[in-house]
């Protein structure tokens, strides 16, 4: 066997082995989470984290659900409404900036992009003052508004890069037929926008669901999402640390984002790659 052939064969063997190693390393903490969540409290000990439960119990899941339920409901309200509003506004902005250009459109788009690089911490105080004046501090509506405004730049970028791949001839043909801006958007652009909507909804839903800073700074106990509730569970200061409840709570808090990606994930890479070679 020649040296190149031997090297190619070795590479074919090593590649899946290395990938399998990475998969095992990735799943190790997931295994500990799942196993510990089904242990009764007396078995949920860090010293036996790798052991299977001697007695399978769902007590940790029940207590985690009771603790996180208000936060889960708030997170659903914030993430679902906020991601949908962000996607619609980003779609309209991207459509105008790519197909109905106006004087200064490039400058406006540059300002949108600039908004992507403003850190949360830089706007917290003025944002809190604005929401206070609007009487939205400590409310779910205030958190939705903050996330939507902060997410508009990235949503606009995604849709703008996607819409530049739509042939301009289609837009011109619609104009010739007498269709205005909104009719063209509704009849031609929106029906082919599913991949871009999937990307923005996944992105915004994940960002809003995992947010902690806005929730703590702008929220209140009645509007706290699941991330704040999860943090309070981890730092409850109980005499006996309820590891089974904490592990179950961590899994409960992560399941919705996983479900969204499973439902829309097949559109994700398609929408991200659209416009990569154009515009």
C-alpha positions in Angstrom: 0.0 0.0 0.0 1.4 3.4 -1.0 2.0 6.1 1.5 -0.8 8.4 0.2 -3.3 5.5 0.2 -2.3 4.6 3.8 -2.7 8.3 4.9 -6.1 8.5 3.3 -7.2 5.3 5.0 -5.9 6.5 8.4 -7.8 9.8 7.9 -11.0 7.9 7.1 -10.6 6.0 10.4 -9.6 8.9 12.5 -12.2 11.4 11.3 -15.3 9.5 12.7 -13.4 8.6 15.8 -12.6 12.2 16.5 -16.2 13.2 15.8 -17.4 10.5 18.1 -15.1 11.8 20.8 -16.5 15.3 20.5 -20.1 14.0 20.6 -19.3 12.0 23.8 -17.6 15.1 25.4 -20.7 17.2 24.5 -23.2 14.7 25.8 -21.4 14.0 29.1 -22.9 17.0 31.0 -26.3 16.3 29.4 -26.1 12.7 30.7 -25.4 14.1 34.2 -28.3 16.5 34.0 -30.8 13.8 32.9 -29.6 11.2 35.3 -29.5 13.5 38.3 -32.9 15.0 37.5 -34.5 11.5 37.9 -32.9 10.8 41.2 -34.6 11.2 44.6 -33.1 13.9 46.8 -31.1 11.4 49.0 -29.4 10.1 45.9 -28.7 13.4 44.1 -25.2 13.9 45.3 -22.2 15.2 43.3 -20.1 12.2 44.4 -22.5 9.8 42.6 -23.3 12.1 39.6 -22.3 9.4 37.1 -24.4 6.6 38.7 -27.8 5.7 37.4 -30.6 6.3 39.9 -31.2 3.4 42.3 -34.8 4.5 42.4 -36.2 6.6 39.5 -38.2 9.5 40.7 -39.9 12.5 39.1 -40.1 14.5 42.3 -37.4 16.8 41.1 -39.3 17.5 37.9 -42.5 18.2 39.8 -40.8 20.7 42.1 -38.9 22.3 39.2 -42.2 22.7 37.3 -43.9 24.3 40.2 -41.0 26.7 40.7 -40.5 27.6 37.1 -44.1 27.7 35.8 -44.6 31.4 36.2 -41.3 32.1 34.6 -41.9 29.7 31.8 -45.3 31.4 31.0 -43.6 34.9 31.1 -40.8 33.6 28.8 -43.3 32.2 26.3 -45.2 35.5 26.2 -42.0 37.5 25.8 -40.1 35.2 23.3 -43.1 34.3 21.1 -44.5 37.8 20.7 -41.1 39.5 20.5 -39.7 37.2 17.9 -42.7 37.5 15.7 -42.8 41.3 15.9 -39.0 41.4 15.3 -39.3 39.2 12.2 -42.2 41.2 10.7 -40.4 44.5 11.2 -37.1 43.1 10.0 -38.8 41.8 6.9 -40.4 45.1 6.1 -37.1 47.0 6.6 -35.1 44.5 4.6 -37.6 44.7 1.7 -37.5 48.5 1.6 -33.7 48.6 1.8 -33.2 46.0 -0.9 -36.0 46.5 -3.4 -37.5 50.0 -2.9 -34.4 52.0 -2.4 -34.6 55.7 -1.6 -32.0 58.5 -1.4 -29.8 57.8 1.6 -30.8 54.1 1.9 -27.1 53.0 2.3 -26.7 55.5 5.2 -29.8 54.2 6.9 -28.6 50.6 6.5 -25.2 51.5 7.9 -27.0 53.0 11.0 -29.0 49.7 11.4 -25.7 47.8 11.3 -24.2 50.2 13.8 -27.0 49.2 16.2 -25.8 45.6 16.2 -22.6 46.6 18.0 -24.1 48.6 20.8 -23.7 46.5 24.0 -26.6 46.0 26.3 -24.8 47.7 29.2 -24.4 51.0 27.3 -28.1 51.6 27.0 -29.4 50.2 30.2 -29.8 53.5 32.1 -31.4 55.5 29.2 -33.6 52.5 28.3 -34.8 52.2 31.9 -35.6 55.9 31.9 -37.5 55.6 28.7 -39.6 52.7 29.9 -40.2 54.5 33.2 -41.6 57.4 31.3 -43.8 55.1 29.2 -44.9 53.3 32.5 -43.6 50.0 31.1 -40.9 49.2 33.6 -41.5 45.8 35.3 -44.0 44.7 32.7 -43.8 42.0 30.0 -44.7 44.7 27.4 -41.6 46.7 28.4 -39.3 43.6 28.0 -40.8 42.8 24.6 -40.3 46.4 23.5 -36.7 46.4 24.6 -35.9 43.1 22.9 -37.7 44.1 19.7 -35.9 47.4 19.4 -32.6 45.8 20.1 -33.2 43.0 17.7 -34.3 45.1 14.7 -30.7 45.6 13.3 -29.8 41.9 13.1 -33.3 41.1 11.7 -33.0 43.8 9.1 -29.6 42.5 8.0 -30.8 39.0 7.7 -33.8 39.9 5.6 -32.0 42.5 3.5 -29.3 39.9 2.5 -32.0 37.4 1.7 -34.1 39.7 -0.4 -31.2 40.8 -2.6 -31.3 37.3 -4.0 -34.9 37.9 -5.4 -34.6 38.9 -9.1 -35.3 42.6 -9.6 -37.2 41.7 -12.7 -40.0 40.3 -10.5 -40.3 43.5 -8.7 -40.3 45.5 -11.9 -42.9 43.3 -13.4 -45.2 43.8 -10.4 -44.7 47.6 -10.8 -45.6 47.4 -14.5 -48.8 45.5 -13.6 -49.7 48.3 -11.2 -48.8 46.7 -7.9 -47.7 49.1 -5.2 -45.1 48.5 -2.5 -47.3 46.6 -0.1 -49.0 44.5 -2.8 -45.7 43.5 -4.2 -44.4 42.6 -0.8 -47.5 40.5 0.0 -47.8 38.7 -3.4 -44.2 38.2 -4.4 -41.7 38.7 -1.6 -43.5 37.3 1.5 -44.4 33.9 0.0 -40.6 33.1 -0.5 -39.5 34.5 2.8 -39.9 31.3 5.0 -36.1 30.6 5.3 -35.4 34.2 6.4 -38.3 34.2 8.9 -37.0 30.9 10.3 -33.6 32.3 10.9 -34.8 35.5 12.5 -37.4 33.7 14.7 -34.8 31.2 15.9 -32.3 33.9 16.6 -34.7 36.2 18.4 -36.5 33.5 20.2 -33.3 32.1 21.5 -31.9 35.5 22.5 -35.1 36.5 24.3 -35.5 33.2 26.0 -32.0 33.1 27.3 -31.9 36.8 28.3 -31.0 37.6 31.9 -29.7 41.2 31.9 -32.8 42.9 30.5 -35.0 40.7 32.7 -33.2 41.6 35.9 -32.7 45.3 35.2 -36.1 46.1 33.6 -38.3 43.4 35.0 -40.1 42.7 38.2 -41.1 39.6 40.1 -44.4 39.4 38.2 -42.6 39.6 34.8 -39.5 37.7 35.5 -38.8 35.1 32.8 -37.5 31.6 33.3 -33.8 32.6 33.4 -34.3 34.7 36.5 -36.4 32.0 38.1 -33.7 29.4 37.3 -31.0 31.6 38.8 -33.1 32.0 42.0 -33.5 28.2 42.2 -29.8 27.7 41.9 -29.1 30.2 44.7 -32.0 29.4 47.0 -29.6 28.9 50.0 -31.4 25.8 51.2 -29.7 23.7 53.8 -29.8 20.7 51.5 -29.0 21.5 47.9 -31.7 20.0 45.8 -29.6 18.9 42.9 -32.4 16.9 41.3 -34.6 19.9 41.2 -31.9 22.1 39.8 -31.0 19.7 37.1 -34.6 19.2 36.1 -35.1 23.0 36.1 -32.1 23.5 33.8 -33.5 20.9 31.3 -37.0 22.5 31.5 -35.5 25.9 30.7 -33.6 24.7 27.7 -36.3 22.5 26.1 -38.3 25.3 24.3 -35.3 26.6 22.4 -34.4 23.1 21.4 -38.0 22.5 20.2 -38.0 25.7 18.1 -34.7 24.7 16.4 -36.0 21.2 15.7 -39.2 22.6 14.1 -37.4 25.4 12.0 -33.8 24.1 11.9 -34.1 22.8 8.3 -34.6 26.4 7.1 -31.8 27.8 9.3 -28.7 27.2 7.2 -30.6 27.9 4.0 -31.7 31.3 5.3 -28.2 32.1 6.6 -26.5 31.3 3.4 -29.0 33.2 1.2 -27.4 36.4 0.0 -23.9 35.4 1.1 -22.6 35.7 -2.5 -24.7 38.7 -3.5 -25.4 42.2 -2.1 
